[in-house]
């Protein structure tokens, strides 16, 4: 099953980073570029570079930084990224990124070398669920709802790896569990930490139907970025970054998924 990891994680991180500047930041702080790159084995490389977003700016991300010369090295081979669209730098060989290898990014900007490094983690193993069907009791006035029976999703984690999970409802026409829910649909994101299982809760699912449960084995740098930023773009006065002379995140991950059906 193809998992569009870059899309899922980019949305999650952009929500945390789109207000990355304080109003009283120095001019030097504002000139640091924001880097956003997620390396996944078997996928082509995409690294985004953009200016920081001012708090009074209404653009969701800063303007793209163009005409840069980005390079990525795996220790034995160095490749040049091509700017496909403004601020988006790509390398099209999907075999370049491999598990358990370390990759270094570098480019020059404003007479400084911007750099970052990440090591690709193992793909999750042993990802299973105690049941492929999850019942969510009907809540109604004057009636006692049935007891919610959670299911457990588990995986191997003997090395203390960091994990997160994304819950994707796959229905083309979605049915909300709460009839008062009139908001737009968003995938649910769970920052799990260094655990080997997750037990569902009644509030885990907002919609009925078929789900793709995507388990990501992420690196500490990405876990630190999500946790340090408090899960909110309103708490980014000092955002975490693993980019030297810049901001943002350059990280890597692998994923596995399974199917689950939610019903009442």
Residue frames as qw, qx, qy, qz and C-alpha x, y, z in Angstrom:
[[0.000, 0.889, 0.459, 0.000, 0.00, 0.00, 0.00],
 [0.418, 0.429, -0.028, 0.800, 1.48, 3.35, -0.99],
 [0.376, -0.760, -0.391, 0.357, 1.77, 5.82, 1.86],
 [0.330, 0.745, 0.062, 0.576, 2.22, 9.48, 0.94],
 [0.623, -0.456, -0.361, 0.522, 4.43, 10.24, 3.90],
 [0.321, 0.064, 0.018, 0.945, 5.74, 13.61, 2.73],
 [0.250, -0.513, -0.363, -0.736, 2.22, 15.01, 2.42],
 [0.647, -0.600, -0.469, -0.034, 1.09, 13.75, 5.83],
 [0.642, -0.400, -0.242, 0.608, 4.11, 14.97, 7.74],
 [0.254, 0.239, 0.131, 0.928, 4.48, 18.26, 5.91],
 [0.352, -0.647, -0.367, -0.568, 0.97, 19.24, 6.93],
 [0.704, -0.587, -0.354, 0.184, 1.67, 18.30, 10.54],
 [0.592, -0.240, -0.094, 0.764, 4.93, 20.22, 10.76],
 [0.133, 0.416, 0.252, 0.863, 3.75, 23.27, 8.81],
 [0.442, -0.741, -0.399, -0.311, 0.96, 23.72, 11.34],
 [0.688, -0.576, -0.195, 0.396, 3.57, 23.91, 14.08],
 [0.571, -0.205, 0.141, 0.782, 6.03, 26.15, 12.25],
 [0.286, 0.648, 0.439, 0.552, 4.04, 28.72, 10.33],
 [0.206, -0.946, -0.059, -0.244, 4.39, 31.32, 13.09],
 [0.864, -0.074, -0.237, 0.439, 8.08, 30.79, 13.80],
 [0.364, 0.366, -0.168, 0.840, 9.08, 34.38, 14.61],
 [0.272, -0.658, -0.500, 0.493, 8.62, 36.63, 17.61],
 [0.196, 0.936, 0.233, 0.177, 7.66, 40.21, 17.00],
 [0.249, -0.928, 0.266, 0.076, 10.78, 41.34, 18.88],
 [0.889, -0.018, 0.270, 0.369, 13.20, 39.02, 17.05],
 [0.205, -0.656, 0.333, 0.645, 16.32, 40.59, 15.63],
 [0.586, 0.641, -0.248, -0.430, 16.79, 41.11, 11.91],
 [0.116, 0.464, -0.873, -0.094, 19.42, 38.37, 11.95],
 [0.431, 0.083, 0.845, -0.304, 16.87, 35.92, 13.36],
 [0.633, 0.559, 0.267, -0.465, 14.43, 36.75, 10.57],
 [0.421, 0.673, -0.498, -0.350, 17.04, 36.16, 7.86],
 [0.289, -0.258, 0.922, 0.003, 17.58, 32.52, 8.80],
 [0.535, 0.084, -0.567, -0.621, 15.90, 30.27, 6.20],
 [0.724, -0.114, 0.517, -0.443, 13.37, 27.61, 7.16],
 [0.264, 0.307, -0.863, -0.302, 14.19, 24.14, 5.84],
 [0.766, -0.008, 0.409, -0.496, 11.64, 21.34, 5.55],
 [0.504, 0.408, -0.709, -0.277, 12.77, 17.93, 4.32],
 [0.797, -0.196, 0.472, -0.323, 11.59, 14.36, 4.97],
 [0.274, 0.456, -0.803, -0.268, 13.67, 11.48, 3.61],
 [0.827, -0.005, 0.413, -0.380, 11.89, 8.18, 2.97],
 [0.312, -0.253, 0.847, 0.347, 13.43, 5.06, 1.38],
 [0.336, 0.373, 0.825, 0.258, 11.98, 4.36, -2.05],
 [0.166, 0.903, 0.378, -0.121, 10.78, 7.95, -2.47],
 [0.481, 0.571, 0.032, 0.664, 12.28, 10.84, -4.38],
 [0.418, -0.331, -0.361, 0.765, 13.83, 13.66, -2.36],
 [0.015, 0.793, 0.308, 0.524, 12.01, 16.96, -1.76],
 [0.434, -0.366, -0.370, 0.735, 13.43, 19.74, 0.39],
 [0.051, 0.876, 0.352, 0.325, 11.57, 23.04, 0.80],
 [0.444, -0.183, -0.225, 0.848, 13.32, 26.28, 1.74],
 [0.027, -0.794, -0.416, -0.442, 11.37, 29.41, 2.60],
 [0.073, 0.444, -0.313, 0.836, 11.62, 32.64, 4.56],
 [0.106, -0.267, -0.790, 0.542, 10.29, 32.82, 8.08],
 [0.156, -0.662, -0.582, -0.446, 6.70, 33.89, 8.55],
 [0.008, -0.229, 0.343, -0.911, 6.06, 37.08, 10.50],
 [0.063, 0.328, 0.835, -0.438, 3.32, 36.89, 13.11],
 [0.339, 0.569, 0.256, -0.704, 1.30, 39.57, 11.32],
 [0.200, 0.277, -0.707, -0.620, 1.68, 37.86, 7.95],
 [0.758, 0.130, 0.306, -0.561, -1.37, 36.02, 6.61],
 [0.668, 0.413, -0.578, -0.222, 0.48, 33.61, 4.29],
 [0.934, -0.330, -0.009, -0.136, 0.51, 30.09, 5.75],
 [0.833, -0.179, 0.114, 0.510, 4.20, 29.66, 4.97],
 [0.158, -0.741, 0.193, 0.623, 6.90, 32.22, 4.25],
 [0.600, 0.719, -0.199, -0.288, 7.86, 33.12, 0.70],
 [0.967, 0.063, 0.097, 0.227, 10.08, 30.52, -1.02],
 [0.261, -0.764, 0.439, 0.394, 13.84, 30.98, -1.17],
 [0.841, 0.529, 0.104, -0.037, 14.90, 30.46, -4.78],
 [0.556, 0.741, -0.331, 0.179, 18.09, 29.88, -6.79],
 [0.522, -0.657, 0.533, -0.111, 19.91, 27.86, -4.13],
 [0.598, 0.414, -0.682, -0.077, 22.36, 25.01, -4.73],
 [0.749, -0.420, 0.372, -0.353, 21.35, 22.23, -2.33],
 [0.494, 0.377, -0.784, -0.019, 23.47, 19.11, -1.96],
 [0.833, -0.383, 0.234, -0.324, 22.81, 15.88, -0.07],
 [0.348, 0.508, -0.786, 0.053, 25.53, 13.35, 0.74],
 [0.922, -0.292, -0.122, -0.222, 25.25, 9.79, 2.05],
 [0.630, -0.636, 0.417, 0.157, 28.95, 9.70, 2.92],
 [0.597, -0.099, 0.640, 0.474, 30.05, 8.17, -0.36],
 [0.265, 0.453, 0.593, 0.610, 27.91, 9.92, -2.94],
 [0.013, 0.483, 0.261, -0.836, 26.89, 13.58, -3.15],
 [0.260, 0.533, 0.696, 0.404, 23.95, 14.65, -5.32],
 [0.012, 0.055, -0.010, -0.998, 22.71, 18.05, -6.45],
 [0.238, 0.575, 0.730, -0.283, 19.05, 18.92, -5.99],
 [0.131, 0.276, 0.481, 0.822, 17.15, 20.69, -8.77],
 [0.218, 0.281, 0.380, -0.854, 14.67, 23.48, -8.12],
 [0.163, 0.377, 0.865, 0.290, 11.41, 22.12, -9.57],
 [0.083, -0.839, -0.388, -0.372, 9.24, 25.05, -8.47],
 [0.028, 0.733, -0.273, 0.622, 10.06, 28.12, -6.39],
 [0.390, -0.564, 0.532, -0.496, 11.64, 26.97, -3.13],
 [0.937, -0.070, 0.278, -0.200, 11.11, 23.25, -3.85],
 [0.156, 0.665, -0.715, -0.150, 14.34, 21.32, -4.45],
 [0.945, 0.026, 0.184, -0.268, 14.18, 17.73, -5.68],
 [0.007, -0.476, 0.849, 0.228, 16.31, 14.73, -6.55],
 [0.765, 0.149, -0.167, -0.604, 14.48, 12.20, -8.69],
 [0.514, 0.232, -0.826, 0.006, 16.34, 8.94, -8.02],
 [0.742, -0.469, -0.014, -0.479, 14.09, 6.99, -5.64],
 [0.923, -0.062, -0.322, 0.201, 16.89, 4.50, -4.85],
 [0.308, 0.592, -0.386, 0.638, 19.17, 7.11, -3.28],
 [0.430, -0.501, 0.409, -0.630, 17.54, 7.06, 0.17],
 [0.705, -0.011, -0.708, -0.024, 18.06, 3.78, 2.04],
 [0.718, -0.656, -0.151, -0.175, 17.41, 2.55, 5.55],
 [0.793, -0.519, 0.023, 0.320, 20.04, 2.96, 8.29],
 [0.598, 0.295, 0.095, 0.739, 22.13, 5.41, 6.25],
 [0.231, -0.706, -0.233, 0.628, 23.08, 8.93, 7.33],
 [0.411, 0.641, 0.386, 0.521, 22.38, 11.86, 5.01],
 [0.316, -0.507, -0.137, 0.790, 23.83, 15.36, 5.21],
 [0.307, 0.831, 0.403, 0.230, 22.22, 18.43, 3.63],
 [0.394, -0.500, 0.008, 0.771, 24.17, 21.61, 2.87],
 [0.382, 0.706, 0.362, 0.473, 23.83, 24.84, 0.92],
 [0.338, -0.098, -0.151, 0.924, 25.05, 28.42, 1.08],
 [0.071, -0.805, -0.503, -0.306, 22.77, 31.31, 1.97],
 [0.188, -0.960, 0.015, -0.206, 23.65, 34.89, 2.96],
 [0.300, 0.685, -0.587, 0.311, 27.34, 33.95, 3.14],
 [0.498, -0.387, 0.678, -0.378, 26.63, 31.15, 5.61],
 [0.336, 0.103, -0.909, -0.226, 26.61, 27.38, 5.24],
 [0.721, -0.172, 0.199, -0.642, 23.20, 25.93, 6.13],
 [0.379, 0.246, -0.891, -0.052, 23.47, 22.27, 7.10],
 [0.740, -0.246, 0.320, -0.537, 21.59, 19.40, 8.73],
 [0.241, 0.289, -0.924, -0.072, 21.96, 15.66, 9.17],
 [0.781, -0.125, 0.250, -0.558, 19.62, 12.70, 9.69],
 [0.031, -0.238, 0.967, 0.091, 19.87, 8.91, 9.87],
 [0.645, -0.071, -0.424, -0.631, 17.06, 6.84, 8.33],
 [0.507, -0.268, 0.691, -0.440, 15.43, 4.62, 11.00],
 [0.099, 0.043, 0.981, 0.161, 14.23, 1.06, 10.52],
 [0.477, -0.239, -0.459, -0.710, 10.79, 0.37, 9.10],
 [0.592, -0.281, 0.460, -0.599, 8.25, -0.56, 11.81],
 [0.389, 0.105, -0.902, -0.154, 7.94, -4.30, 12.33],
 [0.179, -0.250, -0.907, 0.287, 5.28, -6.47, 13.92],
 [0.272, 0.033, 0.110, -0.955, 2.53, -3.87, 13.45],
 [0.239, -0.309, -0.898, -0.203, -0.75, -5.61, 14.31],
 [0.408, -0.299, 0.111, -0.855, -4.16, -4.83, 15.78],
 [0.242, 0.000, 0.891, -0.385, -6.15, -6.82, 18.30],
 [0.431, 0.557, 0.693, -0.152, -9.24, -6.36, 16.10],
 [0.238, 0.122, 0.473, 0.840, -9.89, -4.92, 12.65],
 [0.214, -0.656, -0.532, -0.490, -13.33, -3.64, 13.72],
 [0.170, -0.064, -0.488, 0.854, -13.88, -0.80, 16.20],
 [0.187, -0.696, -0.646, -0.249, -17.38, -0.16, 17.51],
 [0.065, 0.123, -0.268, 0.953, -18.17, 3.32, 18.79],
 [0.000, 0.508, 0.820, -0.263, -21.34, 3.32, 20.92],
 [0.017, -0.626, -0.418, -0.658, -24.21, 5.56, 19.88],
 [0.144, -0.185, -0.490, 0.839, -24.68, 8.48, 22.25],
 [0.211, -0.507, -0.549, -0.631, -28.30, 9.52, 22.72],
 [0.289, -0.332, 0.332, -0.834, -30.52, 11.36, 25.17],
 [0.762, -0.192, 0.204, -0.583, -32.34, 9.20, 27.67],
 [0.973, 0.113, -0.200, -0.033, -30.42, 6.05, 26.85],
 [0.585, -0.653, 0.453, 0.161, -27.40, 4.36, 28.37],
 [0.560, 0.655, -0.465, -0.203, -24.74, 3.89, 25.69],
 [0.981, -0.019, -0.145, 0.124, -22.95, 0.60, 25.34],
 [0.576, -0.696, 0.278, 0.328, -19.51, 0.31, 26.90],
 [0.482, 0.788, -0.369, -0.097, -16.68, 1.34, 24.60],
 [0.915, -0.225, 0.269, 0.200, -14.30, -1.58, 24.10],
 [0.092, 0.846, -0.420, -0.314, -10.86, -0.36, 22.97],
 [0.948, 0.268, -0.021, 0.171, -8.62, -2.18, 20.57],
 [0.494, -0.717, 0.340, 0.355, -4.85, -2.30, 20.88],
 [0.706, 0.679, -0.167, 0.112, -2.41, -1.59, 18.08],
 [0.657, -0.641, 0.341, 0.203, 1.08, -2.89, 18.82],
 [0.675, 0.673, -0.273, 0.127, 4.51, -3.14, 17.19],
 [0.849, -0.153, -0.185, 0.470, 8.06, -4.14, 18.03],
 [0.081, 0.906, -0.161, 0.382, 10.13, -1.50, 19.82],
 [0.878, -0.319, -0.182, 0.307, 13.08, -3.13, 21.52],
 [0.584, 0.161, -0.056, 0.794, 15.41, -0.18, 20.88],
 [0.160, -0.641, -0.375, 0.651, 13.34, 2.65, 22.36],
 [0.233, 0.237, 0.475, 0.815, 12.48, 4.19, 19.00],
 [0.205, 0.341, 0.267, -0.878, 10.16, 7.18, 18.59],
 [0.129, 0.349, 0.858, 0.355, 6.76, 6.71, 16.93],
 [0.333, 0.277, 0.184, -0.882, 3.76, 8.66, 15.77],
 [0.285, 0.335, 0.886, 0.145, 0.52, 7.54, 14.12],
 [0.271, 0.183, -0.175, -0.929, -1.75, 9.15, 11.55],
 [0.385, 0.355, 0.827, -0.202, -5.38, 8.05, 11.24],
 [0.154, 0.200, -0.443, -0.860, -6.71, 8.52, 7.72],
 [0.588, 0.382, 0.582, -0.411, -10.40, 8.07, 7.03],
 [0.232, -0.123, 0.743, 0.616, -10.61, 6.62, 3.50],
 [0.319, 0.613, 0.718, -0.084, -14.29, 7.26, 2.78],
 [0.219, 0.292, 0.374, 0.852, -15.12, 9.56, -0.14],
 [0.376, -0.591, -0.215, -0.680, -18.32, 10.62, 1.65],
 [0.288, 0.109, -0.762, 0.570, -17.68, 10.78, 5.40],
 [0.541, -0.631, -0.446, -0.333, -20.23, 10.24, 8.18],
 [0.020, 0.527, -0.505, 0.683, -19.44, 12.13, 11.37],
 [0.412, -0.254, -0.835, 0.263, -19.89, 10.27, 14.65],
 [0.076, -0.494, -0.458, 0.735, -20.93, 13.52, 16.30],
 [0.296, 0.693, 0.585, 0.299, -23.81, 15.09, 14.31],
 [0.123, -0.961, -0.115, 0.221, -22.80, 18.49, 15.70],
 [0.530, -0.402, 0.412, 0.622, -19.42, 18.24, 14.04],
 [0.535, 0.806, 0.243, -0.067, -19.58, 20.64, 11.09],
 [0.193, -0.795, 0.428, 0.383, -15.85, 21.27, 10.77],
 [0.650, 0.588, -0.436, -0.202, -13.69, 20.28, 7.82],
 [0.988, -0.133, -0.030, 0.073, -12.01, 16.88, 7.86],
 [0.116, 0.788, -0.592, 0.124, -8.42, 16.49, 9.04],
 [0.783, 0.071, -0.601, 0.144, -6.37, 13.35, 9.55],
 [0.650, -0.746, 0.068, -0.124, -5.86, 12.63, 13.24],
 [0.536, 0.548, -0.521, 0.376, -2.23, 12.75, 14.36],
 [0.792, -0.607, -0.028, -0.064, -0.98, 11.01, 17.52],
 [0.266, 0.686, -0.601, 0.312, 2.51, 11.68, 18.88],
 [0.904, -0.284, -0.296, -0.121, 3.13, 8.39, 20.68],
 [0.311, -0.792, 0.507, -0.141, 6.70, 8.65, 21.94],
 [0.214, 0.443, -0.871, 0.012, 8.90, 5.68, 22.83],
 [0.685, -0.045, 0.533, -0.494, 6.18, 3.06, 23.19],
 [0.019, -0.137, 0.929, 0.343, 5.26, -0.24, 21.57],
 [0.006, -0.483, -0.868, -0.115, 1.46, -0.04, 21.64],
 [0.199, -0.055, 0.040, -0.978, -1.51, 2.29, 21.47],
 [0.060, 0.418, 0.890, -0.169, -4.99, 1.67, 22.83],
 [0.053, -0.458, -0.438, -0.772, -7.89, 3.44, 21.15],
 [0.046, 0.290, 0.574, -0.764, -10.24, 5.72, 23.06],
 [0.306, 0.666, 0.671, -0.112, -13.83, 6.70, 22.37],
 [0.156, 0.909, 0.037, -0.384, -12.71, 10.15, 21.19],
 [0.473, -0.310, 0.599, 0.567, -10.00, 8.75, 18.89],
 [0.231, 0.262, 0.742, 0.573, -12.32, 8.59, 15.89],
 [0.225, 0.369, 0.179, -0.884, -14.52, 11.40, 14.61],
 [0.598, 0.325, -0.332, -0.653, -15.90, 9.59, 11.55],
 [0.851, 0.016, 0.497, -0.168, -17.29, 6.17, 10.70],
 [0.762, 0.617, -0.145, -0.136, -15.96, 3.95, 7.95],
 [0.926, 0.114, -0.057, 0.355, -12.65, 2.59, 6.73],
 [0.226, -0.932, 0.268, 0.093, -9.38, 3.90, 8.14],
 [0.783, 0.375, -0.325, 0.375, -5.75, 3.54, 7.20],
 [0.600, -0.791, 0.086, 0.085, -3.72, 3.51, 10.41],
 [0.652, 0.616, -0.262, 0.357, -0.23, 4.70, 9.47],
 [0.722, -0.648, 0.035, 0.238, 2.53, 4.03, 12.00],
 [0.445, 0.808, -0.262, 0.283, 5.67, 6.13, 11.55],
 [0.790, -0.360, -0.085, 0.488, 9.06, 5.27, 12.99],
 [0.203, 0.937, -0.022, 0.283, 10.49, 8.76, 13.35],
 [0.607, 0.228, -0.398, 0.649, 13.79, 10.14, 14.58],
 [0.405, -0.543, -0.464, 0.571, 14.39, 11.90, 17.88],
 [0.158, -0.104, 0.104, 0.976, 14.90, 15.22, 16.06],
 [0.282, -0.341, -0.531, -0.723, 11.37, 15.13, 14.68],
 [0.519, -0.555, -0.644, 0.083, 9.86, 13.95, 17.96],
 [0.381, -0.369, -0.281, 0.800, 11.68, 16.78, 19.75],
 [0.009, -0.102, -0.282, -0.954, 10.38, 19.31, 17.21],
 [0.419, -0.470, -0.602, -0.491, 6.77, 18.23, 17.65],
 [0.577, -0.556, -0.544, 0.250, 6.95, 17.99, 21.44],
 [0.382, -0.211, -0.157, 0.886, 9.01, 21.15, 21.95],
 [0.094, -0.184, -0.293, -0.934, 6.55, 23.18, 19.94],
 [0.289, 0.137, 0.627, -0.710, 3.71, 22.03, 22.16],
 [0.253, 0.394, 0.867, 0.168, 1.60, 20.82, 19.24],
 [0.150, 0.877, 0.428, -0.161, 0.48, 24.37, 18.49],
 [0.494, 0.503, 0.138, 0.696, 1.59, 27.14, 16.18],
 [0.248, -0.897, -0.083, -0.356, 0.82, 29.54, 19.04],
 [0.699, -0.676, 0.212, 0.098, 3.77, 28.28, 21.08],
 [0.848, 0.326, 0.096, 0.406, 6.72, 28.78, 18.76],
 [0.078, -0.984, 0.161, 0.025, 8.73, 31.63, 20.25],
 [0.152, -0.662, 0.725, 0.116, 11.78, 29.35, 20.41],
 [0.934, 0.206, -0.035, -0.289, 11.06, 26.49, 18.00],
 [0.715, -0.347, 0.564, 0.226, 13.27, 23.40, 18.00],
 [0.666, 0.688, -0.221, -0.187, 15.43, 22.88, 14.92],
 [0.831, -0.261, 0.365, 0.329, 18.21, 20.52, 13.83],
 [0.600, 0.684, 0.154, 0.384, 19.28, 22.89, 11.03],
 [0.553, -0.403, -0.030, 0.728, 22.59, 24.69, 11.61],
 [0.102, -0.218, 0.175, 0.955, 22.32, 28.42, 10.76],
 [0.340, -0.198, -0.532, -0.750, 18.66, 27.92, 9.90],
 [0.531, -0.041, 0.530, -0.660, 15.30, 26.79, 11.21],
 [0.787, 0.202, -0.296, -0.501, 12.94, 23.95, 10.39],
 [0.772, -0.255, 0.571, -0.113, 13.52, 20.21, 10.21],
 [0.540, 0.485, -0.636, -0.261, 15.56, 17.84, 8.08],
 [0.566, -0.262, 0.707, -0.334, 14.61, 14.34, 9.09],
 [0.411, 0.182, -0.810, -0.376, 13.85, 10.83, 7.90],
 [0.614, -0.068, 0.544, -0.568, 11.31, 8.13, 8.67],
 [0.233, 0.013, -0.898, -0.373, 9.74, 4.86, 7.61],
 [0.568, -0.025, 0.278, -0.774, 6.14, 3.69, 7.92],
 [0.080, -0.135, -0.973, -0.172, 3.82, 0.71, 7.89],
 [0.467, -0.055, 0.055, -0.881, 0.03, 0.67, 7.86],
 [0.029, 0.214, 0.976, -0.018, -2.98, -1.50, 8.53],
 [0.307, -0.350, -0.438, -0.769, -6.72, -1.20, 7.95],
 [0.001, 0.243, 0.772, -0.587, -9.44, -0.63, 10.51],
 [0.208, -0.475, -0.570, -0.637, -13.20, -0.19, 10.18],
 [0.053, 0.084, 0.546, -0.832, -15.13, 2.01, 12.62],
 [0.327, -0.386, -0.674, -0.538, -18.88, 1.41, 13.02],
 [0.347, -0.200, 0.439, -0.804, -21.80, 1.99, 15.38]]
